[in-house]
Amino acid sequence: MKTAVSHQLRWAQYLHCGIDTAWQFFSSPHNLARITPPEMRFSVVSDLPDSGIYEGMIIDYRVSPLFSIPMKWQTEITQVEPYKSFTDYQKKGPYRLWKHVHEFLPWDEGVLMKDTVEYELPFGVLGEVAHRWIVKKKIHHIFDYRCGVLDNLFNDKKQET
């Protein structure tokens, strides 16, 4: 039996806002669509309260990650330490494994937000070929896009003249 290859993405970004602001934004599943590239047509389909995440929360999405093909994705929030971290874990979706740990660390000028994503693709060797040529680039594109949106929201790039 062949085992899947595990991949990991680490991402960090400084946000010029307080920990309360960062936590409120990221702990609301309703904000995910705002930080996902529009071509992915990401939407939360669960009827969720706007009161933030909690351990055991199940979130259903619809997303078109490749070739505009819509698919369902379901995650569960498996760990929450308010104002410090939370973890979402794919229950149903395109990956064999998707575990995303979000961390929020205070610093002098705001918050250091850290993401660690561990993922595995299905389909053995074919999945690894797809990873090399398509999936890895797509995931990096998603996080690059997200970084730009978060810069616009939390890191005022305008210079006074």
ZANUVO-361362 format. One record per atom (N, C-alpha, C, O): residue in one letter; x, y, z. Coordinates in steps of 0.02 Angstrom, whole numbers, plus 50000, padded with zeros to 5 digits. Last residue first. Example, Ala and Ser with C-alpha at 12.3 -4.5 7.8 and 13.67 -1.06 7.14 Angstrom:
S506424988850354 S506844994750357 S506455000250394 S506705005750402 A506604971650390 A506154977550390 A506604983550390 A507124983450423 
END
This chain:
T500795314550088 T501215319050048 T501205326050076 T501535330450050 E500805298250157 E500585305250161 E501065309550121 E501675308250120 Q500435283450072 Q500945287750102 Q500695294950102 Q500415297350053 K499525268650099 K499555275550074 K500085279450110 K500175278850170 K499365256350155 K499965257250112 K500025264450086 K500515266050053 D498835250050301 D498745255850258 D499395257350221 D499895259250250 N498375235150330 N499035238450326 N498985244250276 N499075243250216 F497095229650324 F497405230850389 F498065234750387 F498285237350438 L496615228850191 L496155229550247 L496495232050311 L496215236150347 N497735227350109 N497265232850097 N496805234050156 N496635239850171 D498285215750167 D498665222050167 D498205227950157 D498265232950192 L497255206850135 L497375208550205 L497805214850212 L497695218750257 V497415206349996 V496785208650024 V496895210850097 V496645216150118 G498725200849988 G498565207449960 G497925210349989 G497905216350005 C498525188450050 C499005193150078 C498865200250053 C498875205050091 R497645182349959 R497425183750027 R497875188950060 R497635193550094 Y498515180749851 Y497915184949845 Y497685187149914 Y497545193049926 D499425171649909 D499655178149884 D499075183049879 D499125188849899 F498555160849933 F498855164349990 F499155171049970 F499145175850009 I498215157549800 I497695159049849 I497985163049907 I497685168049928 H499485154549746 H499095160149719 H498555162349769 H498445168349780 H499795143149819 H500195149149829 H499835155349802 H499875160649832 I498805134649766 I498805136249838 I499215142549852 I499005146749891 K499245134349632 K498575136949649 K498545138949723 K498275144149740 K500485128149641 K500445135049616 K499775138249635 K499755144149652 K500055115549687 K500525119549727 K500485126949706 K500465131349749 V499225111149577 V498955112349645 V499405116849687 V499165121549718 I500035109749454 I499435113949461 I499295116049534 I499255121949549 W501205102149454 W501055106449397 W500485111349409 W500465116549376 R501295095249578 R501885098549549 R501695103649497 R501985109149495 H499995090149592 H500275094749641 H500845098649610 H500875104849616 A499895081449483 A499455087249486 A499715092449535 A499675098449523 V500845072249529 V500955075849466 V500535082149464 V500765087549445 E500165067849643 E500815071249650 E501015075049587 E501315080349590 G499055061749587 G498965067449632 G499605071349639 G499595077549642 L499695051249521 L499335056349482 L499215062649523 L499265068149498 V500165043849631 V500645047149585 V500305052549544 V500595057849533 G498695045549726 G499395043149724 G499845047249679 G499905053349687 F497405050849743 F497595048049678 F498335046549671 F498595046249615 P497375066049844 P497185059149828 P497515056949762 P497885060749731 L498615075149938 L498165074449881 L497965067149872 L498345062649890 E498735083250094 E498905077550051 E498385077249996 E497795078750006 Y499375096350200 Y498895093450154 Y499185087650115 Y499785087050105 E499435108650320 E499685102050303 E499155098850258 E498565098750274 V499815125050345 V499345120550312 V499705114050296 V500225114050263 T499895137750454 T500235131550437 T499715126950408 T499225125150442 D500045155050471 D499645149550446 D500115143650434 D500655144450407 K500045168850580 K500415163250551 K499935157850530 K499465156150567 M500125185850604 M499675180350589 M500085174950554 M500425176250504 L500555196850722 L500865192450674 L500385186550665 L500255182850712 V499835212750750 V499775205450757 V500185202050703 V500165203950644 G500535227550807 G499925224150788 G499955216650803 G500075214550859 E501765232550841 E501345236650797 E500705233150776 E500365235550730 D502345222950930 D502315230050947 D501815234050906 D501485238550932 W501235208650927 W501895211750919 W501795219250928 W501225221550932 P500345193450962 P500425200650969 P501145202850957 P501615199250974 L499895181150849 L500385182950899 L500445190550903 L500595193750853 F498895168550800 F498905175750806 F499345177650864 F499205176050922 E498705155250682 E498975157850745 E499005165350742 E499125168350690 H497875141650615 H497915148950612 H498165151250681 H497875149450732 V498085127050525 V498165130050591 V498285137550582 V498745139550545 H497265115650434 H497495122650430 H497495125550501 H496965126450531 K497325101250343 K497315103750412 K497635110550411 K498215111350390 W496765089750239 W496865096950241 W496785099050313 W496235098650341 L496935075250141 L497025078350207 L497095085750197 L497455087950151 R496495073550016 R496495067550059 R496545069850131 R496255066850176 Y495425086449950 Y496055083949976 Y495965077450014 Y495435076050041 P494145090849915 P494595088449863 P495255085349887 P495595082049849 G493005084850044 G493265089649996 G493775086549950 G493845080449946 K492605083950214 K492435081850146 K492705087050098 K492635093050110 K493355088850320 K492975082650329 K492795079650261 K492835073550251 Q494805097550354 Q494335095550302 Q494015088950320 Q494355083950333 Y494935107850493 Y495115101350466 Y494585099350414 Y493995099450429 D495635122050572 D495085119050533 D495365112950498 D495935112750475 T496055129050727 T496225124250675 T495595121950639 T495095120250670 F496665144150803 F496135139350789 F496365134950731 F496795136850692 S497345155250930 S497395150650874 S496735146850864 S496315146450909 K497115167451008 K497785164450998 K497825160050937 K498275160750896 Y495835171351032 Y496335176651024 Y497045174051016 Y497515177851018 P495415155551100 P495225162351082 P495805167351085 P496195167551132 E495805141751029 E496065145151088 E495965152651074 E496375155751040 V495075127950960 V495015135250966 V495325137351032 V495135134851085 Q494985114550848 Q495335117450905 Q495235124950903 Q495295128050850 T494225110850740 T494415105650788 T494765108250849 T494845104650898 I492975114350637 I493435117850681 I493595113050737 I493165111350777 E492855105950485 E492665106050555 E493195110050592 E493795109150581 T492245108350318 T492765108350368 T492455108250438 T491875110150448 Q491885103450155 Q491635103950223 Q492225103650271 Q492655099250266 W491445107649993 W491995106950040 W491695107750109 W491285112250120 K490945103749827 K490775104849897 K491395103749940 K491805099449925 M491305112349673 M491325106549718 M491145108649788 M491175114549806 P491285117049501 P491075118049571 P491115111649611 P490985106149586 I492565120949396 I492145115349415 I491945116249488 I492365116249532 S493485129849343 S492795132249357 S492305126549374 S491705127349367 F494755124149348 F494375123649286 F493625125549295 F493205123049258 L494745122549523 L495085121349459 L494585120949402 L494055117749408 P493905126849630 P494625127749633 P494995126949566 P495495130249555 S492545133049672 S492765130549606 S493525131449601 S493755136349572 V491495129149811 V492085132349784 V492245129149716 V492085123349704 R490495130349951 R490505128549880 R491085132549851 R491165138449865 Y490505123650117 Y490685128650067 Y490525125849998 Y490425119849989 D490055121650287 D490005119250218 D490125125050170 D489865130550179 I490715118350442 I490595123650393 I490605120450324 I491085117150304 I490425114650609 I490475111850542 I490285117350493 I489775120650501 M491215115950765 M490825119350713 M490955116050645 M491535114950627 G492075110550855 G491525106250833 G491095109550779 G490665106350751 E492415125550938 E492615118650926 E492005114450908 E491495114850942 Y491865140050848 Y491905136150909 Y492115129050891 Y492005126850834 I491855156950783 I491935149750779 I491955146550848 I492055149850899 G490555169850783 G491235167150785 G491245159550788 G490735156250794 S489265174250765 S489555174850831 S490265171950837 S490535171650892 D488375173950663 D488965178250655 D489335179150721 D489655184250731 P487835157150627 P487775163450663 P488415167550652 P488935164850634 L487575149850465 L487975150650526 L487825157250561 L487695162250528 D487135138950358 D486785144450391 D487105145250460 D486925141650507 S488325135250231 S488035133850297 S487675140050322 S487885145650309 V488985140050123 V488285138050113 V487945136050178 V487335135250180 V490095152050075 V489895148150132 V489155146450121 V488745150950112 S490975151649920 S490415154149961 S490295149250018 S490375143150012 F492015156049785 F491965153249853 F491355156049889 F491245162149888 R492505157149652 R491795157349668 R491645154049736 R491215149749741 M493765158549605 M493615152249638 M492885151749659 M492665146449680 E493905171349560 E493815166149509 E493665159249539 E493445154649504 P494215178849675 P493525178649649 P493405173149599 P492845170449595 P495215171749805 P495175174449737 P494475173649707 P494185168249712 T494725175949970 T494825170649921 T494775173549851 T494325177649839 I494325184950063 I495055184050056 I495225178250008 I495795176050006 R492945184850063 R493285191250051 R494035190350037 R494335194450003 A492605172050102 A492505173850032 A492875180350015 A493105181249958 L492845172750242 L493275168750198 L493205170650124 L493705170850088 N491955179250323 N492485183250292 N492925179350244 N493345182250210 H491135169850380 H490845174150329 H491375178450294 H491245181050239 P491795163950485 P491825160550420 P491555164950363 P491725163850305 S492705173050595 S492045173150563 S492115169650494 S492445172350450 S493975173950640 S493555168850672 S492835169050645 S492405165350670 F494545184750574 F494715177950553 F494275172550585 F494225167050557 F493955196150639 F493925195250567 F494025187850549 F493615185050511 Q494215194350776 Q493525195050752 Q493475193750677 Q492995190450655 W495635193950774 W495245188050794 W494525188450767 W494265183650740 A495935207150734 A496165201350694 A495735195250710 A495505191750665 T495355214450840 T495135215450771 T495315209550727 T494905207150688 D496095209550950 D495365208950949 D495105209550877 D494675205650857 I497405213350919 I497245206250920 I496485205150918 I496245200350887 G497415227850810 G497435224550874 G497235217150869 G496925215150819 C498455229750665 C497825230350699 C497895226850767 C498385223350778 H499315226950545 H499325232850588 H498625234050617 H498265238550596 L499995211150528 L499385215150520 L499415220950569 L499535219850629 Y501165201350443 Y501045206250495 Y500415210250478 Y500325212450421 Q501115184350406 Q500975191050384 Q500855195550444 Q500495193650491 A501635168550344 A501605173350399 A501505180350370 A501765182050317 W501505151350310 W501405158150287 W501365162650348 W501085160650400 R501895135550249 R501935140250306 R501905147250278 R502235148950229 L501305120250197 L501385127250179 L501405131250243 L500975130350286 Q501725103650158 Q501605108750209 Q501745115650180 Q502235116650144 H501175087250114 H501475093650097 H501305098650152 H500815097850187 S501385069850108 S501135075650145 S501525081850125 S502145081750120 V500915057549999 V501445062150017 V501135068250050 V500665071250024 A500145042150049 A500125048750017 A500705052950041 A500955052150097 T500815025850028 T500565031150071 T500595037750033 T501025038749989 K500315010749953 K500695016849949 K500385022149994 K499775022849998 M500424994150000 M500005000050000 M500445006250000 M500895006950042 
END
